[in-house]
Amino acid sequence: MNSLVKDGFSCVVFPFQFDAARLVGEAFNAPLKKQNGKEDRIWEPDKLRANHMKENISSMLGLGTTQGRIGQVYSLRDSVRRELGIPDGRTTLHFSCRGREDDISCKLPYVRLALFDTGVGFLEYTFSDLPEEPEAVVDLNYFLCEIKGGGNLLHFTRKLGKEEQEEVSLSLSEMMRKLTEHLGEIHDFDAQPGLHYVDNKPLLFSYLLLDQTDADFGRLLFNLRTNFKSSYQVPQEQYDLQQSSGVFHPFDNVWWGTSLNATVCCAALTENEKTNEFFRTTFPSNLRETYLQLFLLRQHQRYCMQKLQSLYAAAGSELLGVKSEDIPGAYQRITDLRERGVSFKLRCMFSDPATVEHINEYDRFVRDNLHIPQTMRDFEDSVDQLSRVAAALKEKMEAQEQKKREERQKRRDNVILVFTAVWTTIVGFSSAWDISETLTGQSIWFDTPWIILPIVLALLPVSVAIYDLIRKQKKK
């Protein structure tokens, strides 16, 4: 007997980079003018509760509507959906995708925006009312995240009046451009600037409540956690629930699966109705309030380190050809980058975020499969290298300053020498004149050839001093 999906949701998460200056005064949340002439903001702070999270972790993205320490999560206001051409949460959507003859039905109850002060953001679409067939959910998840090609579309009927309606088709990328328009220029994490999501596809966080687990559950969990479509053929050992590092089994009826592409929780109904009610009501709320928030915090670490590493690499390339006059500017840029790295580590890294151990185990499971510890070690090495580069640049700057001070002192010495020479010559000329007359035994005047003798005698001490100074400078 095949498993059926009794409840669940799928969050498609678009990571992107933006100018963090747009957060000042919520410049990204400019009022939208509606058809009735009134203005309304697109986003409002999401009322996070963060069940079982420690205070220092829950405060990262804010608690309730309190401003978060490193970022903030916003919800799309239902009152502006129509103005933006986005279906409301009650409208049934029909998703058409390549490789399927029939559409997949779902709804879009939540759209959220998570913005971090590091300049990393996530746009999150939550789809509910998933199909009962697990394979259809696998295809829905895969093709919602398959942005390239543009053939995967959501279709819905929009009422224009009492008797009038229209059929609308749109893609997630079209919606994204509308929803992030006021964030200015944004980029994904592909190699090319702009929004492509080809090399780095959107992420997935999903929950499925199954009526039971069958013999094919290992393959289902693999396809969900890797976000592979059901037609992919992989070795059978990948479906082994006991051997894979990407599977976490905290309770008898709960399995987590994760990879770089997706994180999914699959739960199965039991013979205990009280337990079943928990997985229908309380647990989905916990997933969105706590587990999804930890997922976003870990993904933020992943993408922020990736962003900073690219900036470090660019700074390293710039230093290869830096000119002496550009060293102060290079030193400032390196110092700023190093400080950003240190600030990120102190403010954004954490361990054991909850007061419940199986939530901490889930967090470690996600963290390790995202390779956060290894990436962090590489990141710290980069920060250390920046520190060494900054120290070397500072040494060069100090050497340049010392050289400039010596040159300024040399110029001052030369000016003093010239004035001293002129004064000494003037003062000594009278004495040299008397000595010359004594030596020659006759009166000397300017029209006599002997006038050269007092001039030579007056200039001799100055000439010796100048020669000695030049000799010392050349030697130095």
C-alpha positions in Angstrom: 0.0 0.0 0.0 1.4 3.4 -1.0 1.9 6.3 1.4 -0.4 9.4 1.1 0.4 12.9 2.2 -2.2 14.0 4.8 -0.8 17.5 5.5 2.4 19.6 5.0 3.9 22.6 3.3 6.9 23.4 1.2 8.9 26.6 1.5 10.9 27.7 -1.5 13.7 30.0 -0.4 15.5 32.4 -2.8 18.9 33.5 -1.4 20.2 36.9 -2.7 22.7 39.7 -2.0 21.6 43.3 -1.6 22.9 46.7 -0.4 22.5 46.6 3.4 22.2 50.5 3.3 18.6 49.9 2.1 17.8 48.7 5.6 18.3 52.2 7.1 14.9 53.6 7.8 13.4 50.6 5.9 14.0 52.3 2.6 13.2 49.0 0.9 9.6 49.2 2.3 8.4 52.2 0.5 4.6 52.7 0.5 2.7 51.2 -2.4 -0.1 53.4 -4.0 -3.2 51.3 -4.4 -6.0 51.6 -7.0 -8.2 53.4 -4.5 -5.6 56.1 -4.0 -4.5 55.0 -0.5 -1.0 53.9 0.3 0.0 50.7 2.1 3.4 49.2 2.9 4.3 45.9 1.3 5.9 44.3 4.3 5.3 44.1 8.0 7.5 42.6 10.7 6.7 38.9 11.1 5.6 38.1 14.7 8.1 35.4 15.4 7.8 33.4 18.6 10.8 31.1 18.3 9.6 28.3 20.6 12.3 26.7 22.9 15.0 29.0 21.5 17.6 30.6 23.8 17.2 34.4 24.2 20.5 35.2 22.4 19.4 33.2 19.4 15.8 34.3 19.2 16.9 37.9 19.4 19.0 37.5 16.2 15.9 37.9 14.0 13.7 39.6 16.6 11.1 38.3 19.0 7.6 39.4 18.2 8.0 42.7 16.4 11.2 43.6 18.3 14.0 44.5 15.9 16.5 41.7 15.5 20.2 42.0 16.4 21.4 40.8 13.0 18.3 40.9 10.8 14.6 41.0 10.5 11.9 38.8 9.0 8.9 40.5 7.3 5.6 39.1 6.0 3.9 40.2 2.8 0.7 42.1 3.7 -2.4 40.5 2.3 -3.8 43.9 1.5 -1.2 44.5 -1.3 -1.3 41.1 -3.0 -3.9 42.2 -5.5 -1.9 45.3 -6.4 1.2 43.2 -7.0 -0.6 40.6 -9.1 0.0 37.9 -6.5 -2.8 35.5 -5.6 -4.2 35.5 -2.0 -3.7 32.6 0.3 -7.1 31.1 -0.3 -6.8 30.9 -4.1 -6.1 27.5 -5.6 -3.1 27.5 -7.8 -2.4 25.1 -10.7 1.3 24.6 -11.3 2.4 23.4 -14.7 5.8 22.0 -15.3 7.9 20.1 -17.8 7.5 16.4 -17.9 4.0 16.3 -16.4 0.7 16.2 -18.4 -1.4 17.2 -15.4 -1.0 20.4 -13.3 -0.3 20.2 -9.5 -2.7 22.0 -7.2 -1.5 24.0 -4.2 -2.0 27.4 -2.4 0.4 30.2 -1.4 -0.6 31.3 2.2 2.7 32.9 3.2 5.4 35.1 1.6 8.2 36.3 3.8 11.4 38.3 3.4 14.4 37.8 5.7 16.9 40.6 5.5 20.3 40.5 7.4 22.5 43.5 8.0 25.3 41.6 6.3 23.6 42.2 2.9 22.3 38.6 2.6 18.6 38.1 2.2 16.1 35.3 1.6 12.7 35.5 -0.1 10.5 32.7 1.1 7.3 31.3 -0.6 5.3 28.8 1.5 3.0 26.4 -0.4 0.3 24.5 1.4 -2.6 22.1 0.4 -0.1 19.8 -1.2 -1.2 16.9 -3.4 -1.8 13.5 -1.7 0.6 11.7 -4.0 4.2 11.9 -2.6 5.6 11.8 -6.1 3.6 14.8 -7.1 5.1 16.7 -4.1 8.6 15.7 -5.2 7.9 17.1 -8.7 6.3 20.2 -7.2 9.3 20.9 -5.0 11.8 20.2 -7.8 10.2 22.3 -10.5 9.3 25.2 -8.2 13.1 25.5 -7.7 13.9 25.0 -11.4 14.0 28.6 -12.5 16.0 28.3 -15.8 13.9 27.9 -18.9 10.9 29.7 -17.6 8.4 26.9 -18.5 7.3 26.3 -14.9 4.3 28.5 -14.2 1.6 29.1 -11.6 -1.9 29.6 -13.0 -4.9 31.0 -11.2 -8.2 32.8 -11.8 -8.5 36.4 -10.6 -11.9 38.1 -10.2 -12.1 41.5 -11.8 -15.8 42.2 -10.9 -19.0 40.5 -10.1 -19.3 38.7 -13.4 -15.8 39.2 -14.8 -12.6 37.3 -14.2 -9.2 36.6 -15.9 -6.7 33.8 -16.1 -3.3 34.7 -14.8 0.0 32.9 -15.3 3.2 33.9 -13.5 6.5 32.4 -12.3 8.3 32.6 -9.0 11.1 34.7 -10.5 8.5 37.3 -11.8 7.0 37.5 -8.3 10.5 37.9 -6.9 11.3 40.8 -9.1 8.1 42.6 -8.0 8.7 41.9 -4.3 12.3 43.0 -4.2 12.0 46.0 -6.5 12.6 48.5 -3.7 15.8 46.7 -2.5 17.6 48.2 -5.4 20.1 46.1 -7.4 20.2 42.6 -6.1 22.2 39.5 -7.2 22.0 35.8 -6.5 25.0 33.7 -5.8 25.7 32.5 -9.3 29.0 33.5 -11.0 27.3 36.1 -13.2 25.7 39.3 -11.7 21.9 39.5 -11.6 19.2 37.0 -10.8 19.7 33.6 -12.6 19.5 30.8 -10.1 21.1 28.3 -12.5 24.3 27.3 -10.6 22.8 28.0 -7.2 19.1 27.1 -7.3 16.6 28.2 -4.7 16.5 26.2 -1.4 13.7 24.1 0.0 12.4 23.5 3.5 9.5 21.1 3.5 7.2 19.1 5.8 5.2 16.1 4.9 2.8 14.2 7.2 2.3 10.8 5.8 -0.4 8.3 6.7 2.3 5.6 6.8 5.7 4.8 5.6 6.0 2.1 3.0 8.9 0.1 1.5 9.7 3.0 -0.9 10.1 5.6 1.9 13.9 5.6 1.6 13.8 6.7 -2.0 11.1 9.3 -1.2 13.1 10.8 1.6 16.2 10.9 -0.7 14.4 12.7 -3.5 12.9 15.2 -1.0 16.1 16.0 0.8 18.2 16.3 -2.3 15.4 18.0 -4.2 15.8 15.6 -7.1 12.8 14.8 -9.3 11.4 11.3 -9.1 12.8 10.3 -12.5 16.4 10.5 -11.3 18.0 7.1 -11.0 20.6 6.8 -8.2 22.4 3.8 -6.5 20.2 1.9 -4.1 22.5 2.5 -1.2 21.6 6.2 -1.3 18.1 5.2 -0.1 19.4 3.5 3.0 18.0 5.3 6.0 20.6 3.9 8.4 23.8 4.6 6.5 23.3 8.1 5.0 24.8 11.1 6.8 21.9 13.2 5.4 19.3 11.4 7.5 18.4 12.2 11.1 15.8 10.0 12.9 15.0 11.6 16.3 11.7 9.8 16.9 10.1 6.6 15.8 7.8 8.3 13.4 9.9 11.4 12.4 12.7 11.5 9.9 14.8 14.5 8.8 16.7 14.6 5.6 19.0 17.4 4.4 21.6 18.3 1.7 23.0 21.5 0.3 19.7 21.9 -1.7 17.0 21.1 0.8 15.9 20.2 4.3 12.8 18.1 4.8 10.9 16.6 7.7 8.7 13.5 7.1 6.4 12.4 9.9 4.0 9.4 9.9 0.7 9.1 11.6 0.6 6.6 14.5 -2.1 4.6 16.4 -2.2 7.3 19.1 -4.7 10.0 18.2 -3.2 12.5 20.6 0.2 12.1 18.9 -1.5 12.5 15.5 -3.2 15.7 16.5 0.2 17.1 17.6 1.7 16.4 14.2 -1.3 18.0 12.5 -1.4 21.2 14.5 1.4 22.0 17.0 4.3 20.5 15.1 3.8 22.4 11.8 3.7 25.6 13.9 6.9 24.6 15.7 8.5 23.9 12.3 7.8 27.4 11.0 8.6 29.2 14.2 11.8 27.4 15.3 13.2 24.8 12.9 12.7 27.0 9.8 14.3 30.0 11.7 17.4 27.9 12.5 17.5 26.8 8.9 17.6 30.4 7.8 20.2 31.3 10.4 22.5 28.5 9.2 21.9 29.3 5.5 22.8 32.9 6.3 26.1 31.8 7.8 26.7 29.7 4.6 26.0 32.5 2.2 27.6 35.3 4.2 30.9 33.4 4.4 30.6 32.7 0.7 30.1 36.5 0.0 32.9 37.5 2.3 35.3 35.0 0.8 34.6 36.4 -2.7 35.4 39.9 -1.3 38.6 38.6 0.2 39.7 37.0 -3.1 39.0 40.2 -4.9 41.0 42.2 -2.3 43.9 39.7 -2.7 43.9 40.1 -6.5 43.9 43.9 -6.1 47.0 43.8 -3.8 49.1 42.0 -6.4 49.5 45.2 -8.4 49.1 47.9 -5.7 51.2 51.0 -6.2 53.0 52.7 -3.3 50.7 55.7 -3.4 47.6 53.4 -3.2 48.8 51.5 -0.1 46.9 53.6 2.5 43.6 53.0 0.6 44.4 49.3 0.3 45.2 49.1 4.0 41.9 50.7 4.9 39.9 48.3 2.6 41.7 45.3 4.1 41.1 46.5 7.6 37.4 47.0 6.9 37.1 43.5 5.5 38.9 42.0 8.4 36.6 43.8 10.8 33.5 42.6 8.9 34.8 39.0 9.2 35.4 39.3 12.9 32.0 41.0 13.5 30.3 38.2 11.5 31.9 35.5 13.6 31.1 37.2 16.9 27.5 38.1 16.1 26.3 35.4 13.8 27.9 32.1 14.9 26.3 30.0 17.6 25.9 26.5 19.0 23.2 24.7 21.0 20.6 27.3 20.2 17.7 25.7 22.1 16.7 24.5 25.5 15.4 21.2 24.0 18.1 18.7 23.1 16.5 17.2 20.0 16.2 20.7 18.5 20.0 21.2 19.1 20.6 17.8 17.5 18.6 18.9 14.5 20.6 22.2 14.3 23.9 20.3 14.5 22.6 17.9 11.8 21.8 20.8 9.4 25.0 22.7 10.3 27.3 19.7 9.6 25.6 18.8 6.3 25.9 22.4 5.2 29.7 22.1 6.0 29.5 25.1 8.2 32.4 24.0 10.5 34.8 23.3 7.6 33.8 26.5 5.8 34.3 28.4 9.1 37.8 27.1 9.4 38.7 28.2 5.9 37.0 31.5 6.6 39.1 32.1 9.8 42.2 31.3 7.8 41.2 34.0 5.4 40.7 36.5 8.2 44.2 35.5 9.6 45.7 36.1 6.1 44.0 39.5 6.0 45.5 40.3 9.3 48.9 39.4 8.1 48.4 41.4 4.9 47.2 44.4 7.0 50.3 44.2 9.2 52.5 44.1 6.1 50.8 47.0 4.6 51.0 48.9 7.8 54.7 48.3 8.0 55.1 49.6 4.4 53.0 52.6 5.3 55.2 53.3 8.4 58.3 52.9 6.3 57.0 55.4 3.7 56.1 57.8 6.5 59.6 57.5 8.0 61.1 58.1 4.5 58.9 61.2 4.1 59.9 62.5 7.5 63.6 62.0 6.7 63.2 63.8 3.3 61.4 66.7 5.0 64.2 66.9 7.6 66.8 66.8 4.9 65.1 69.7 3.1 65.0 71.7 6.3 68.7 70.9 6.9 69.5 72.1 3.4 67.6 75.3 3.8 69.3 76.0 7.2 72.7 75.2 5.6 72.2 77.7 2.8 71.2 80.4 5.2 74.1 79.5 7.5 76.5 79.5 4.5 75.3 82.9 3.3 75.5 84.4 6.8 78.9 82.8 7.6 80.3 84.1 4.3 79.0 87.6 5.0 80.3 87.6 8.6 83.6 85.9 7.7 84.4 88.1 4.7 85.6 91.0 6.8 88.0 88.8 8.8 89.2 87.1 5.7 89.9 90.6 4.2 92.1 91.6 7.1 94.0 88.3 7.0 94.5 88.6 3.3 96.0 92.1 3.7 98.3 90.8 6.4 99.4 87.9 4.3 100.0 90.0 1.2 101.4 93.1 3.0 99.3 95.5 0.9 95.9 97.1 0.8 93.3 95.1 -1.1 90.4 96.6 -2.9 87.7 95.2 -5.3 89.6 96.4 -8.4 92.8 94.5 -7.4 93.5 90.9 -8.4 94.1 90.0 -4.7 90.4 90.4 -4.0 90.0 86.7 -4.8 92.0 85.8 -1.7 89.5 87.1 0.9 86.6 85.6 -1.1 88.3 82.1 -1.1 89.1 82.3 2.6 85.5 83.4 3.4 84.0 80.5 1.4 86.5 77.8 2.5 84.7 76.7 5.8 81.3 76.7 4.2 82.6 74.6 1.2 84.1 72.1 3.6 80.8 71.8 5.5 78.7 71.4 2.4 81.1 68.8 1.0 80.9 66.8 4.3 77.0 66.9 4.3 76.8 65.8 0.6 79.3 62.9 1.4 77.2 61.8 4.3 73.9 61.9 2.4 75.4 59.9 -0.5 76.7 57.3 1.9 73.3 57.0 3.5 
